[in-house]
Amino acid sequence: MSQDERIHTCEKAIYALLSGNLKALLPACVTWEDWLWAHYRVMVDARSEQEVRTTTNSTRPQQQLPSIYWEKKLTPEMIFQELQASPLQSVREQALLPYYVIQKCIILNDADSLAQEMSAWISDRERRPPQQLVRFMAHLVLFLRTTGLETKEEIGVSILEAYVQDLIEADHKDLVAFYVSLLPQELQVHWYAKFLEAVRVREDRETCLALAHEVGLDVQLITKTVVENIRSRHVGVMQDGLDAATSEEDRLKIEAIDWLVFDESQRAETIRQANAVTRTFLAIKKHAAAREVFHKVPSDSVSIIIRQTELETGATDLSAEDDNAIREFLCLQAYLDAQDSFNDWFQHFHHNKPTAPSPLEGATFTDQVAYEHRASQYEDERQRWVQSIKLQTRATVDRLYNVLLFTEGWMVDQRTEENSDASRHLQMELLRQLCLPFVACLLHTVLHSTSQYRECLQLADVIASEQHQLYKIFKKEELQKLLENMRESSVALLDQGTDTLGYEPLR
């Protein structure tokens, strides 16, 4: 009946199903699932019939089956080959779809082929699998791990990485930490640091770090990597003027320091990273941005580092790395304090000076009285301004000299580290060449503007002294400029009736 042409296709399929006639059953099948089910149903039916005939000892005579029933012995491998070679184009196309390929590999228990297929999909940058498929593959990898069927670790890792990347792009903050923890440690640091780079709200940062702690990630190394990744971005170029504006990219670098202040045990790393960011800002004359970095470092950081060292070693002697970092921190702080003090002095000296009232000609008695009152007020204000500018000048000169005469040298390490950072030492030396001549110029400006010409020439003695050897840092044109400034101060001394050094009056 399954071969009777007069019977409807669907009715013939019923008889074909009951009799194991695959040829008559397939015309009723239109999808990949239909074809797979039909082939497996016929294969199971044939194997069951064969098992019954070969193992049963029944005396009852067995019904002879037509030869077509036995002529094609199906196997799982043959079935999938049949599906890939189906006369129906829709079945052939469906056989290539990812979910059907995965089903095939699972049915055939072929974990190697499954891993290779999924790896090829993940590696295809032009037609990357949709997120739900990547999610399914990632969980399939995890399942294969538990069953011991996964054969190539690097393929499973690449699939998990792809899913982690999708979670990061979709901003699933509550899921990223768990799936990152399933990767090898070096990739854990890479991916979670990359994820944290985009987290800017403080509450979200605290939550992400708490989740990382829960799944056992190396939070200290991750936060350090976050800061290093952000500060290694585009640095920028040196700007003209005393201070360049702070860009949005600079703001990211400043805020990155916050990642290190959550944990007190990272205060030494906080100072090291703050120093590195500050060096970059100072090199391109972004003093305001550098000052903001320093504001991110808690004021008790140095005492906390000493206390932690005492708890760990039983002594207060810091390691060479920590000692040098703290010294560099103090050097940078001294420079920023000097820069801020000069800015305050400049503002006060040039913009806050009282303006004398204009004299009156042919004024009435009332106007004259008013003028004398304004003149009296001006004189009082001028006296206050003179006193305040003296104090401001003294403080500014002290802070500028604090940089030039910093103990054992500004931005110079005093201890040798086992694994010293060559790039750091180069940056520190370049900063000395950039900042110290600049500080000397500012100092001369303050002294000359306040008529301290003799002290201006004493500055030349300091720079030329062999004790400090500051002259070695100056370039030829910088020394030439400094000498020109000194010449102006000497001329001013001559105008005051003293010798060119200001020690003896001229006769």
Secondary structure, 3 states (H helix, E strand, C coil): CCCCCCCCHHHHHHHHHHHCCHHHHHHHCCCHHHHHHHHHHHHHHHHHHHHHHHHCCCCCCCCCCCHHHCCCCCCHHHHHHHHHCCCCHHHHHHCCCHHHHHHHHHHCCCHHHHHHHHHHHHHCCCCCCCHHHHHHHHHHHHHHHHHCCCCCHHHHHHHHHHHHHHHHHCCCHHHHHHHHCCCCHHHHHHHHHHHHCCCCCHHHHHHHHHHHHHCCCCHHHHHHHHHHHHHCCCCCCCCCCCCCCCCHHHHHHHHHCHHHHCCHHHHHHHHHHHHHHHHHHHHCCCHHHHHHHHHHCCCCHHHHHHHHHHHHHCCCCCCHHHHHHHHHHHHHHHHHHHHHHHHHHHHHHHHCCCCCCCCCCCCCHHHHHHHHHHHHHHHHHHHHHHHHHHHHHHHHHHHHHHHHCCCCCCCCCCCCCCCCCHHHHHHHHHHHHHHHHHHHHHHHHHHHHCCCHHHHHHHHHHHHCCCCCHHHCCCHHHHHHHHHHHHHHHHHHHHCCECCCCCCECC
